[in-house]
Amino acid sequence: MSLRKAVFVLSSILITFGASAAMAQEAAASGASDPYASLGAALAIGLAAFGGALGQGKTAVAALEGIARNPAAQGKIFVPMIIGLALIESLVLYAFVIAFVKIKT
């Protein structure tokens, strides 16, 4: 599946469920729980994990190619790569926490 097609499919799914969630605002204001909160949290976590996996994959590929071309630079490449991977993973965990906090409220 090409990247353009994947972006189109994901955006159409988000637009479809986004419209349903917008219409559910009246029910949420009246004290009823939002029926689409779990679905929204699942989509948020899934998209965050997907984006994080792509970012981590690109980071690892670039670092390994750099080390393969110049093995002497391994020390200068490895530490920034690990820091970058930790920052990417922290964004995924942040989306995970936000999704569950949104469900609770």
Buried (B, 14 or more C-beta within 10 A) or exposed (E): EEEEEEEEEBEEEBEEBBEEBEEBEEEBEEEEEBEBBEEBBEBBBEBBEEBBEEBBEEBEEEBEEBBEEEEEEEEEBEEEBEEBBEEBEEEBEEBBEBBEEEBEE
